[in-house]
Amino acid sequence: MYLSDKQAAARFSVSRITIWRWARETDFPSPIQLSPGCTRWKLAEIEGWESQRPKVAA
């Protein structure tokens, strides 16, 4: 399954710009270009990245 930048942003309650910045500047998974104008992230890679993040106390 793939997520768009909008879906990834909603998952983490951040903006779409933040998702692209994370992909460029951090260890956030790199996007995959499926076709011209269609870039997505693999859900499994995002889940793996998410599981490696430090847990924040609520």
Distance bins in CASP14 RR format, pairs under 12 A and 6 or more apart:
PFRMAT RR
TARGET T0000
AUTHOR 0000-0000-0000
RMODE 2
METHOD distances of the structure
MODEL  1
1 7 0 0 0 0 1 0 0 0 0 0 0
1 8 0 0 0 0 0 1 0 0 0 0 0
1 40 0 0 0 0 1 0 0 0 0 0 0
1 41 0 0 0 0 1 0 0 0 0 0 0
1 42 1 0 0 1 0 0 0 0 0 0 0
1 43 1 0 1 0 0 0 0 0 0 0 0
1 44 1 0 0 1 0 0 0 0 0 0 0
1 45 0 0 0 0 0 1 0 0 0 0 0
1 46 0 0 0 0 1 0 0 0 0 0 0
1 47 0 0 0 0 0 1 0 0 0 0 0
2 8 0 0 0 0 1 0 0 0 0 0 0
2 29 0 0 0 0 0 1 0 0 0 0 0
2 31 0 0 0 0 1 0 0 0 0 0 0
2 32 1 0 0 1 0 0 0 0 0 0 0
2 33 0 0 0 0 0 1 0 0 0 0 0
2 34 1 0 0 1 0 0 0 0 0 0 0
2 35 0 0 0 0 0 1 0 0 0 0 0
2 38 0 0 0 0 1 0 0 0 0 0 0
2 39 0 0 0 0 1 0 0 0 0 0 0
2 40 1 1 0 0 0 0 0 0 0 0 0
2 41 1 0 0 1 0 0 0 0 0 0 0
2 42 1 0 0 1 0 0 0 0 0 0 0
2 43 1 0 0 1 0 0 0 0 0 0 0
2 44 0 0 0 0 1 0 0 0 0 0 0
2 45 0 0 0 0 1 0 0 0 0 0 0
2 46 0 0 0 0 1 0 0 0 0 0 0
3 9 0 0 0 0 1 0 0 0 0 0 0
3 10 0 0 0 0 1 0 0 0 0 0 0
3 11 1 0 0 1 0 0 0 0 0 0 0
3 12 0 0 0 0 0 1 0 0 0 0 0
3 16 0 0 0 0 0 1 0 0 0 0 0
3 19 0 0 0 0 1 0 0 0 0 0 0
3 28 0 0 0 0 0 1 0 0 0 0 0
3 29 0 0 0 0 1 0 0 0 0 0 0
3 31 0 0 0 0 1 0 0 0 0 0 0
3 32 0 0 0 0 0 1 0 0 0 0 0
3 34 0 0 0 0 0 1 0 0 0 0 0
3 39 0 0 0 0 0 1 0 0 0 0 0
3 40 1 0 0 1 0 0 0 0 0 0 0
3 41 1 0 1 0 0 0 0 0 0 0 0
3 42 1 0 0 1 0 0 0 0 0 0 0
3 43 1 0 1 0 0 0 0 0 0 0 0
3 44 0 0 0 0 0 1 0 0 0 0 0
3 45 0 0 0 0 1 0 0 0 0 0 0
3 46 1 0 0 1 0 0 0 0 0 0 0
3 47 0 0 0 0 0 1 0 0 0 0 0
3 49 0 0 0 0 0 1 0 0 0 0 0
3 50 0 0 0 0 0 1 0 0 0 0 0
4 10 0 0 0 0 1 0 0 0 0 0 0
4 11 0 0 0 0 0 1 0 0 0 0 0
4 16 0 0 0 0 1 0 0 0 0 0 0
4 19 0 0 0 0 1 0 0 0 0 0 0
4 20 0 0 0 0 0 1 0 0 0 0 0
4 31 0 0 0 0 1 0 0 0 0 0 0
4 32 0 0 0 0 0 1 0 0 0 0 0
4 34 0 0 0 0 0 1 0 0 0 0 0
4 37 0 0 0 0 0 1 0 0 0 0 0
4 38 0 0 0 0 1 0 0 0 0 0 0
4 39 1 0 0 1 0 0 0 0 0 0 0
4 40 1 0 1 0 0 0 0 0 0 0 0
4 41 1 0 0 1 0 0 0 0 0 0 0
4 43 0 0 0 0 0 1 0 0 0 0 0
4 46 0 0 0 0 0 1 0 0 0 0 0
5 11 0 0 0 0 0 1 0 0 0 0 0
5 12 0 0 0 0 0 1 0 0 0 0 0
5 14 0 0 0 0 0 1 0 0 0 0 0
5 15 0 0 0 0 1 0 0 0 0 0 0
5 16 1 0 1 0 0 0 0 0 0 0 0
5 17 0 0 0 0 1 0 0 0 0 0 0
5 18 0 0 0 0 1 0 0 0 0 0 0
5 19 1 0 1 0 0 0 0 0 0 0 0
5 20 1 0 0 1 0 0 0 0 0 0 0
5 21 0 0 0 0 0 1 0 0 0 0 0
5 22 0 0 0 0 0 1 0 0 0 0 0
5 23 0 0 0 0 1 0 0 0 0 0 0
5 28 0 0 0 0 0 1 0 0 0 0 0
5 31 1 0 0 1 0 0 0 0 0 0 0
5 32 0 0 0 0 0 1 0 0 0 0 0
5 37 0 0 0 0 0 1 0 0 0 0 0
5 38 0 0 0 0 0 1 0 0 0 0 0
5 39 1 0 0 1 0 0 0 0 0 0 0
5 40 0 0 0 0 1 0 0 0 0 0 0
5 41 1 0 0 1 0 0 0 0 0 0 0
5 46 0 0 0 0 0 1 0 0 0 0 0
6 12 0 0 0 0 0 1 0 0 0 0 0
6 14 0 0 0 0 0 1 0 0 0 0 0
6 15 0 0 0 0 1 0 0 0 0 0 0
6 16 1 0 1 0 0 0 0 0 0 0 0
6 17 0 0 0 0 0 1 0 0 0 0 0
6 18 0 0 0 0 0 1 0 0 0 0 0
6 19 0 0 0 0 1 0 0 0 0 0 0
6 20 0 0 0 0 0 1 0 0 0 0 0
6 39 0 0 0 0 0 1 0 0 0 0 0
6 40 0 0 0 0 0 1 0 0 0 0 0
6 41 0 0 0 0 0 1 0 0 0 0 0
7 14 0 0 0 0 0 1 0 0 0 0 0
7 16 0 0 0 0 1 0 0 0 0 0 0
7 19 0 0 0 0 1 0 0 0 0 0 0
7 39 0 0 0 0 0 1 0 0 0 0 0
7 40 0 0 0 0 1 0 0 0 0 0 0
7 41 0 0 0 0 1 0 0 0 0 0 0
7 43 0 0 0 0 1 0 0 0 0 0 0
7 46 0 0 0 0 1 0 0 0 0 0 0
8 14 0 0 0 0 1 0 0 0 0 0 0
8 15 0 0 0 0 0 1 0 0 0 0 0
8 16 0 0 0 0 1 0 0 0 0 0 0
8 17 0 0 0 0 0 1 0 0 0 0 0
8 18 0 0 0 0 1 0 0 0 0 0 0
8 19 1 0 1 0 0 0 0 0 0 0 0
8 20 0 0 0 0 1 0 0 0 0 0 0
8 21 0 0 0 0 0 1 0 0 0 0 0
8 22 0 0 0 0 1 0 0 0 0 0 0
8 23 0 0 0 0 1 0 0 0 0 0 0
8 28 0 0 0 0 1 0 0 0 0 0 0
8 29 0 0 0 0 1 0 0 0 0 0 0
8 31 0 0 0 0 1 0 0 0 0 0 0
8 39 0 0 0 0 0 1 0 0 0 0 0
8 40 0 0 0 0 1 0 0 0 0 0 0
8 41 1 0 1 0 0 0 0 0 0 0 0
8 42 0 0 0 0 0 1 0 0 0 0 0
8 43 0 0 0 0 1 0 0 0 0 0 0
8 45 0 0 0 0 0 1 0 0 0 0 0
8 46 1 0 0 1 0 0 0 0 0 0 0
8 47 0 0 0 0 0 1 0 0 0 0 0
8 49 0 0 0 0 0 1 0 0 0 0 0
8 50 0 0 0 0 0 1 0 0 0 0 0
9 15 1 0 1 0 0 0 0 0 0 0 0
9 16 1 0 1 0 0 0 0 0 0 0 0
9 17 0 0 0 0 1 0 0 0 0 0 0
9 18 1 0 0 1 0 0 0 0 0 0 0
9 19 1 0 1 0 0 0 0 0 0 0 0
9 20 0 0 0 0 1 0 0 0 0 0 0
9 21 0 0 0 0 0 1 0 0 0 0 0
9 22 0 0 0 0 1 0 0 0 0 0 0
9 23 0 0 0 0 0 1 0 0 0 0 0
9 28 0 0 0 0 0 1 0 0 0 0 0
9 41 0 0 0 0 0 1 0 0 0 0 0
9 46 0 0 0 0 0 1 0 0 0 0 0
10 16 0 0 0 0 1 0 0 0 0 0 0
10 18 0 0 0 0 0 1 0 0 0 0 0
10 19 0 0 0 0 1 0 0 0 0 0 0
10 46 0 0 0 0 0 1 0 0 0 0 0
11 18 0 0 0 0 0 1 0 0 0 0 0
11 19 0 0 0 0 1 0 0 0 0 0 0
11 22 0 0 0 0 0 1 0 0 0 0 0
11 28 0 0 0 0 0 1 0 0 0 0 0
11 41 0 0 0 0 1 0 0 0 0 0 0
11 43 0 0 0 0 1 0 0 0 0 0 0
11 46 1 0 0 1 0 0 0 0 0 0 0
11 47 0 0 0 0 1 0 0 0 0 0 0
11 49 0 0 0 0 0 1 0 0 0 0 0
11 50 0 0 0 0 1 0 0 0 0 0 0
12 18 1 0 0 1 0 0 0 0 0 0 0
12 19 1 0 0 1 0 0 0 0 0 0 0
12 22 0 0 0 0 1 0 0 0 0 0 0
12 28 0 0 0 0 1 0 0 0 0 0 0
12 41 0 0 0 0 0 1 0 0 0 0 0
12 46 0 0 0 0 1 0 0 0 0 0 0
12 49 0 0 0 0 0 1 0 0 0 0 0
12 50 0 0 0 0 1 0 0 0 0 0 0
12 53 0 0 0 0 1 0 0 0 0 0 0
12 56 0 0 0 0 0 1 0 0 0 0 0
13 19 0 0 0 0 0 1 0 0 0 0 0
14 20 0 0 0 0 0 1 0 0 0 0 0
14 21 0 0 0 0 1 0 0 0 0 0 0
14 22 0 0 0 0 1 0 0 0 0 0 0
14 28 0 0 0 0 0 1 0 0 0 0 0
15 21 0 0 0 0 1 0 0 0 0 0 0
15 22 0 0 0 0 0 1 0 0 0 0 0
16 22 0 0 0 0 0 1 0 0 0 0 0
16 23 0 0 0 0 0 1 0 0 0 0 0
16 31 0 0 0 0 0 1 0 0 0 0 0
16 39 0 0 0 0 0 1 0 0 0 0 0
16 41 0 0 0 0 0 1 0 0 0 0 0
17 23 0 0 0 0 0 1 0 0 0 0 0
17 24 0 0 0 0 0 1 0 0 0 0 0
17 25 0 0 0 0 0 1 0 0 0 0 0
18 24 0 0 0 0 0 1 0 0 0 0 0
18 25 0 0 0 0 0 1 0 0 0 0 0
18 26 0 0 0 0 0 1 0 0 0 0 0
18 28 0 0 0 0 1 0 0 0 0 0 0
19 25 0 0 0 0 0 1 0 0 0 0 0
19 26 0 0 0 0 0 1 0 0 0 0 0
19 28 1 0 0 1 0 0 0 0 0 0 0
19 29 0 0 0 0 0 1 0 0 0 0 0
19 30 0 0 0 0 0 1 0 0 0 0 0
19 31 0 0 0 0 1 0 0 0 0 0 0
19 39 0 0 0 0 0 1 0 0 0 0 0
19 40 0 0 0 0 0 1 0 0 0 0 0
19 41 1 0 0 1 0 0 0 0 0 0 0
19 46 0 0 0 0 1 0 0 0 0 0 0
19 49 0 0 0 0 0 1 0 0 0 0 0
20 26 0 0 0 0 0 1 0 0 0 0 0
20 28 0 0 0 0 1 0 0 0 0 0 0
20 30 0 0 0 0 0 1 0 0 0 0 0
20 31 0 0 0 0 1 0 0 0 0 0 0
20 39 0 0 0 0 1 0 0 0 0 0 0
20 41 0 0 0 0 0 1 0 0 0 0 0
21 28 0 0 0 0 1 0 0 0 0 0 0
22 28 1 1 0 0 0 0 0 0 0 0 0
22 29 0 0 0 0 1 0 0 0 0 0 0
22 30 0 0 0 0 0 1 0 0 0 0 0
22 31 0 0 0 0 0 1 0 0 0 0 0
22 41 0 0 0 0 0 1 0 0 0 0 0
22 46 0 0 0 0 0 1 0 0 0 0 0
22 49 0 0 0 0 1 0 0 0 0 0 0
22 50 0 0 0 0 0 1 0 0 0 0 0
22 53 0 0 0 0 0 1 0 0 0 0 0
23 29 1 0 0 1 0 0 0 0 0 0 0
23 30 1 0 1 0 0 0 0 0 0 0 0
23 31 1 0 1 0 0 0 0 0 0 0 0
23 32 0 0 0 0 0 1 0 0 0 0 0
23 39 0 0 0 0 1 0 0 0 0 0 0
23 40 0 0 0 0 0 1 0 0 0 0 0
23 41 1 0 0 1 0 0 0 0 0 0 0
23 45 0 0 0 0 0 1 0 0 0 0 0
23 46 0 0 0 0 0 1 0 0 0 0 0
23 49 0 0 0 0 0 1 0 0 0 0 0
24 30 0 0 0 0 1 0 0 0 0 0 0
24 31 0 0 0 0 1 0 0 0 0 0 0
26 49 0 0 0 0 1 0 0 0 0 0 0
26 52 0 0 0 0 0 1 0 0 0 0 0
26 53 0 0 0 0 0 1 0 0 0 0 0
27 45 0 0 0 0 0 1 0 0 0 0 0
27 46 0 0 0 0 0 1 0 0 0 0 0
27 48 0 0 0 0 0 1 0 0 0 0 0
27 49 1 0 0 1 0 0 0 0 0 0 0
27 50 0 0 0 0 0 1 0 0 0 0 0
27 52 0 0 0 0 1 0 0 0 0 0 0
27 53 0 0 0 0 1 0 0 0 0 0 0
28 41 0 0 0 0 1 0 0 0 0 0 0
28 42 0 0 0 0 0 1 0 0 0 0 0
28 45 0 0 0 0 1 0 0 0 0 0 0
28 46 0 0 0 0 1 0 0 0 0 0 0
28 48 0 0 0 0 0 1 0 0 0 0 0
28 49 1 0 1 0 0 0 0 0 0 0 0
28 50 0 0 0 0 1 0 0 0 0 0 0
28 52 0 0 0 0 0 1 0 0 0 0 0
28 53 0 0 0 0 1 0 0 0 0 0 0
29 39 0 0 0 0 0 1 0 0 0 0 0
29 40 0 0 0 0 0 1 0 0 0 0 0
29 41 1 0 1 0 0 0 0 0 0 0 0
29 42 1 0 0 1 0 0 0 0 0 0 0
29 43 0 0 0 0 1 0 0 0 0 0 0
29 44 0 0 0 0 1 0 0 0 0 0 0
29 45 1 1 0 0 0 0 0 0 0 0 0
29 46 1 0 1 0 0 0 0 0 0 0 0
29 47 0 0 0 0 1 0 0 0 0 0 0
29 48 0 0 0 0 1 0 0 0 0 0 0
29 49 1 0 1 0 0 0 0 0 0 0 0
29 50 0 0 0 0 1 0 0 0 0 0 0
29 52 0 0 0 0 0 1 0 0 0 0 0
30 39 0 0 0 0 1 0 0 0 0 0 0
30 40 0 0 0 0 0 1 0 0 0 0 0
30 41 0 0 0 0 1 0 0 0 0 0 0
30 42 0 0 0 0 1 0 0 0 0 0 0
30 45 0 0 0 0 1 0 0 0 0 0 0
30 46 0 0 0 0 0 1 0 0 0 0 0
30 49 0 0 0 0 0 1 0 0 0 0 0
31 37 0 0 0 0 0 1 0 0 0 0 0
31 38 0 0 0 0 0 1 0 0 0 0 0
31 39 1 0 1 0 0 0 0 0 0 0 0
31 40 1 0 0 1 0 0 0 0 0 0 0
31 41 1 0 1 0 0 0 0 0 0 0 0
31 42 0 0 0 0 1 0 0 0 0 0 0
31 45 0 0 0 0 1 0 0 0 0 0 0
31 46 0 0 0 0 0 1 0 0 0 0 0
32 38 0 0 0 0 1 0 0 0 0 0 0
32 39 1 0 0 1 0 0 0 0 0 0 0
32 40 1 0 1 0 0 0 0 0 0 0 0
32 41 1 0 0 1 0 0 0 0 0 0 0
32 42 1 0 0 1 0 0 0 0 0 0 0
32 43 0 0 0 0 0 1 0 0 0 0 0
32 44 0 0 0 0 0 1 0 0 0 0 0
32 45 0 0 0 0 1 0 0 0 0 0 0
32 46 0 0 0 0 0 1 0 0 0 0 0
33 39 1 0 1 0 0 0 0 0 0 0 0
33 40 0 0 0 0 1 0 0 0 0 0 0
33 41 0 0 0 0 0 1 0 0 0 0 0
34 40 1 0 1 0 0 0 0 0 0 0 0
34 41 0 0 0 0 0 1 0 0 0 0 0
34 42 0 0 0 0 0 1 0 0 0 0 0
40 46 0 0 0 0 0 1 0 0 0 0 0
41 47 0 0 0 0 0 1 0 0 0 0 0
41 48 0 0 0 0 0 1 0 0 0 0 0
41 49 0 0 0 0 1 0 0 0 0 0 0
41 50 0 0 0 0 0 1 0 0 0 0 0
42 48 0 0 0 0 1 0 0 0 0 0 0
42 49 0 0 0 0 0 1 0 0 0 0 0
43 49 0 0 0 0 0 1 0 0 0 0 0
43 50 0 0 0 0 0 1 0 0 0 0 0
44 50 0 0 0 0 0 1 0 0 0 0 0
44 51 0 0 0 0 0 1 0 0 0 0 0
45 51 0 0 0 0 0 1 0 0 0 0 0
45 52 0 0 0 0 0 1 0 0 0 0 0
46 52 0 0 0 0 0 1 0 0 0 0 0
46 53 0 0 0 0 0 1 0 0 0 0 0
47 53 0 0 0 0 0 1 0 0 0 0 0
END
